[in-house]
Amino acid sequence: MFKNKLIILILALLFISNSAFAAENELFPSSEFKLGYEGMYMYYDEPNMMHEKGILNGGFASWTGYFSQYNIMLNAELEGLAGSLSYNGKYSDGTPLKCDTDDYFISGRATVGKGFDFGRTGITPYIGIGARYWNDDIKTTGGYERQITQLYMPVGVNLVTKLNEGWSIGGTLEGSLLLGGKVKSKLSDVGSNYEDVNNTQEFASGGGARVSAFLEYDFDAYALGMEPYFRYWNIEDSEKDTVSTGTYMEPKNKFYMSGLRLYVKF
């Protein structure tokens, strides 16, 4: 359901970009696209239980547009990454477990804000809605697949400064509130006597932060840029789900994600 709503919103924003924007502005362009590579180092931790870490690679695409004399901003963004993580934990009987996992991570978001012009610097506060999906498949005896879907509300500010000779710098500072989520653990992968478990993550049971900086050079027809970033999430214990084999809970966990984007803007 989260994915369908997000896709509809992104398509609506793209339609607006082709039909309703005003004159071009150096700080607040009527329409711009970014397309590029993304690499991310992720560290996922369930304190005193397990952790996973490794590098994911993929790409992202985003569109941003400002319209009207009030510099109203709309933005839509999608990213997808995949790779293998190193799992370090233990079985239910306490036996240590180390193995690899197969993972892919998909996220999408849409935001709205207002740009403020301070000469060569533009500042845009914004608010929006986003969705995150992480598929984590533990590849070992007794391992199983987890599907984590979360909806959240980002609130932040974008900053851009135009320098001399085609250079631009800027960044983003953001906080996020978890609106809700679900963690499906396919325990049936372990054995036929197990049932899949669905744990619900409640509103405001978690939150995150996001900070990034960018450097761009404009070649008139297009621009090239790089954007290092850091993201953090802290999620509390989920609600419990009871099945025939027992009662299960998704424990408190933390995400640490640092990455780099290399992109072309046009």
C-alpha positions as CSV (number, residue, x, y, z in Angstrom):
1,M,0.0,0.0,0.0
2,F,2.9,2.4,0.8
3,K,4.5,1.8,-2.5
4,N,1.3,2.4,-4.6
5,K,0.6,5.7,-2.8
6,L,4.2,6.9,-3.3
7,I,4.2,6.0,-7.1
8,I,0.9,7.9,-7.6
9,L,2.3,11.0,-5.8
10,I,5.6,10.9,-7.9
11,L,3.7,10.6,-11.2
12,A,1.5,13.6,-10.1
13,L,4.6,15.7,-9.4
14,L,6.2,14.8,-12.7
15,F,3.0,15.9,-14.5
16,I,3.0,19.2,-12.7
17,S,6.7,19.7,-13.8
18,N,5.7,19.6,-17.4
19,S,2.7,21.9,-17.2
20,A,2.9,24.5,-14.5
21,F,6.3,26.0,-13.9
22,A,7.3,29.6,-14.4
23,A,10.5,31.3,-15.5
24,E,13.9,29.9,-14.8
25,N,15.8,31.0,-11.7
26,E,19.5,30.4,-11.0
27,L,18.9,29.3,-7.4
28,F,15.4,27.9,-7.9
29,P,15.1,26.2,-11.3
30,S,11.7,25.4,-12.8
31,S,12.7,21.8,-13.4
32,E,15.9,19.7,-12.9
33,F,16.7,16.0,-13.0
34,K,19.6,14.2,-11.3
35,L,20.6,10.7,-12.3
36,G,23.6,8.8,-10.9
37,Y,25.5,6.1,-9.1
38,E,25.3,5.5,-5.3
39,G,27.5,3.5,-3.0
40,M,26.5,3.0,0.6
41,Y,28.2,1.4,3.7
42,M,25.5,0.1,6.0
43,Y,25.8,-1.0,9.7
44,Y,22.7,-2.5,11.2
45,D,22.7,-3.3,14.9
46,E,20.4,-5.1,17.3
47,P,22.2,-4.4,20.6
48,N,23.6,-7.5,22.4
49,M,22.0,-9.8,19.7
50,M,23.5,-9.3,16.2
51,H,24.8,-6.9,13.6
52,E,25.2,-6.7,9.9
53,K,27.6,-4.6,7.9
54,G,28.8,-4.2,4.3
55,I,28.6,-2.2,1.1
56,L,25.6,-1.8,-1.2
57,N,25.8,-0.4,-4.7
58,G,23.1,1.0,-6.9
59,G,21.7,4.2,-8.3
60,F,19.2,7.0,-7.8
61,A,17.1,9.5,-9.7
62,S,15.5,12.7,-8.5
63,W,13.5,15.6,-9.9
64,T,13.1,19.0,-8.3
65,G,11.1,22.0,-9.5
66,Y,10.2,25.5,-8.2
67,F,7.1,27.3,-9.4
68,S,5.2,30.6,-8.9
69,Q,6.6,33.8,-7.6
70,Y,6.6,32.3,-4.2
71,N,9.3,29.7,-5.1
72,I,7.2,26.7,-4.1
73,M,9.4,23.6,-4.3
74,L,8.3,20.0,-5.2
75,N,10.7,17.1,-5.2
76,A,10.5,13.4,-5.9
77,E,13.3,10.8,-5.4
78,L,13.9,7.1,-5.9
79,E,17.0,5.0,-5.0
80,G,17.8,1.3,-5.2
81,L,20.9,-0.5,-3.9
82,A,21.9,-4.2,-3.6
83,G,24.8,-6.3,-2.3
84,S,25.9,-8.7,0.4
85,L,26.3,-8.0,4.1
86,S,28.3,-9.8,6.7
87,Y,26.1,-11.2,9.5
88,N,27.4,-11.6,13.0
89,G,25.0,-13.0,15.6
90,K,23.9,-16.2,17.3
91,Y,21.3,-19.0,17.1
92,S,18.4,-19.1,19.6
93,D,20.4,-21.5,21.8
94,G,23.3,-19.1,22.0
95,T,25.6,-20.7,19.4
96,P,27.6,-18.0,17.6
97,L,26.7,-17.5,13.9
98,K,28.6,-15.8,11.2
99,C,27.5,-15.8,7.6
100,D,26.7,-13.7,4.5
101,T,23.3,-12.2,3.5
102,D,21.8,-11.1,0.2
103,D,20.3,-7.7,0.5
104,Y,18.5,-5.0,-1.5
105,F,17.3,-1.6,-0.3
106,I,14.7,0.6,-2.1
107,S,13.4,4.0,-0.9
108,G,11.3,6.7,-2.4
109,R,10.1,10.1,-1.1
110,A,8.3,13.2,-2.1
111,T,8.7,16.6,-0.4
112,V,7.3,20.1,-0.7
113,G,8.9,23.3,0.5
114,K,9.5,27.0,-0.1
115,G,12.7,28.7,-1.4
116,F,14.1,31.8,0.2
117,D,16.6,33.9,-1.8
118,F,19.6,35.5,0.0
119,G,21.5,36.8,-3.0
120,R,23.9,34.0,-4.1
121,T,22.4,31.6,-1.5
122,G,19.1,29.8,-1.5
123,I,17.5,28.1,1.5
124,T,14.5,25.8,1.2
125,P,12.8,24.3,4.3
126,Y,10.6,21.3,3.4
127,I,8.4,18.5,4.7
128,G,7.3,15.4,3.0
129,I,6.6,11.6,3.1
130,G,8.9,8.7,2.3
131,A,9.0,4.9,2.3
132,R,11.9,2.5,2.9
133,Y,12.0,-1.2,2.0
134,W,14.9,-3.5,3.0
135,N,15.0,-7.2,2.0
136,D,17.4,-9.1,4.1
137,D,18.0,-12.8,3.3
138,I,20.2,-14.7,5.8
139,K,22.0,-17.4,3.8
140,T,22.8,-20.2,6.2
141,T,21.3,-23.2,7.9
142,G,18.4,-21.9,10.0
143,G,18.5,-18.6,8.2
144,Y,15.4,-16.8,6.8
145,E,14.3,-13.8,4.8
146,R,13.1,-10.6,6.4
147,Q,11.1,-7.9,4.6
148,I,11.1,-4.5,6.4
149,T,8.7,-1.8,5.1
150,Q,8.5,1.6,6.8
151,L,6.7,4.9,6.1
152,Y,8.2,8.1,7.5
153,M,7.9,11.9,7.5
154,P,11.0,13.9,6.7
155,V,11.4,17.5,7.8
156,G,14.5,19.4,6.8
157,V,16.2,22.2,4.9
158,N,18.2,22.4,1.7
159,L,21.0,24.9,1.1
160,V,22.7,26.0,-2.2
161,T,25.3,28.7,-2.9
162,K,26.4,29.7,-6.3
163,L,30.1,30.3,-6.5
164,N,32.2,31.8,-9.4
165,E,33.0,30.1,-12.6
166,G,30.2,27.5,-12.6
167,W,30.7,26.0,-9.2
168,S,28.0,25.4,-6.6
169,I,28.1,24.0,-3.1
170,G,25.3,23.1,-0.6
171,G,23.8,20.5,1.5
172,T,20.8,19.1,3.4
173,L,20.0,18.7,7.1
174,E,17.0,16.6,8.0
175,G,15.1,14.8,10.8
176,S,12.5,12.1,10.2
177,L,9.6,10.7,12.2
178,L,8.6,7.0,11.8
179,L,4.9,6.9,10.8
180,G,4.6,3.2,10.9
181,G,6.1,0.0,9.5
182,K,5.9,-3.8,9.3
183,V,8.6,-6.5,9.5
184,K,7.7,-9.8,7.9
185,S,10.1,-12.6,9.1
186,K,9.7,-15.7,6.8
187,L,10.4,-18.2,9.6
188,S,8.9,-20.9,7.3
189,D,12.3,-20.8,5.6
190,V,13.7,-22.4,8.7
191,G,11.4,-25.4,8.7
192,S,7.9,-26.6,7.9
193,N,6.9,-26.5,11.6
194,Y,7.4,-22.7,11.7
195,E,5.0,-19.9,10.6
196,D,5.8,-16.5,9.2
197,V,5.7,-13.6,11.6
198,N,4.4,-10.1,11.0
199,N,5.5,-7.5,13.5
200,T,4.0,-3.9,13.5
201,Q,6.1,-0.8,14.2
202,E,3.9,1.9,15.7
203,F,3.7,5.6,15.0
204,A,6.5,7.6,16.6
205,S,8.3,4.4,17.7
206,G,11.4,5.5,15.8
207,G,13.1,8.3,14.0
208,G,16.2,9.3,12.0
209,A,18.5,12.0,10.8
210,R,20.1,12.7,7.4
211,V,22.9,15.1,6.6
212,S,24.7,15.6,3.2
213,A,26.9,18.0,1.3
214,F,27.4,18.5,-2.4
215,L,29.8,20.1,-4.9
216,E,28.7,20.7,-8.5
217,Y,30.2,22.1,-11.7
218,D,27.9,23.5,-14.4
219,F,28.8,22.9,-18.0
220,D,25.7,24.9,-19.2
221,A,23.9,22.0,-20.9
222,Y,24.4,19.8,-17.8
223,A,26.2,19.7,-14.5
224,L,28.3,17.1,-12.7
225,G,28.2,16.6,-9.0
226,M,29.2,14.6,-6.0
227,E,27.3,14.2,-2.7
228,P,28.6,12.4,0.4
229,Y,26.0,11.7,3.1
230,F,25.3,10.1,6.5
231,R,22.0,8.7,7.7
232,Y,20.9,7.3,11.0
233,W,17.8,5.5,12.2
234,N,16.8,4.4,15.7
235,I,13.7,2.1,15.9
236,E,12.2,0.8,19.2
237,D,10.8,-2.6,19.9
238,S,7.9,-3.6,17.7
239,E,4.5,-4.9,18.7
240,K,4.4,-8.7,19.4
241,D,3.0,-11.3,17.0
242,T,1.8,-14.6,18.3
243,V,1.8,-17.7,16.1
244,S,1.6,-21.4,16.9
245,T,5.3,-21.7,17.6
246,G,5.4,-18.8,20.1
247,T,5.3,-15.0,20.5
248,Y,7.8,-12.9,18.5
249,M,9.0,-9.3,18.5
250,E,11.3,-7.3,16.3
251,P,13.8,-5.9,18.8
252,K,15.1,-2.4,19.1
253,N,17.6,-1.6,16.3
254,K,19.8,1.1,14.8
255,F,20.9,1.9,11.2
256,Y,24.1,3.7,10.4
257,M,24.5,4.5,6.7
258,S,27.2,6.5,5.0
259,G,27.5,6.9,1.3
260,L,28.5,8.8,-1.8
261,R,26.5,9.9,-4.9
262,L,28.1,10.8,-8.2
263,Y,25.6,12.2,-10.7
264,V,24.8,14.2,-13.7
265,K,22.2,17.0,-13.5
266,F,20.2,18.4,-16.4
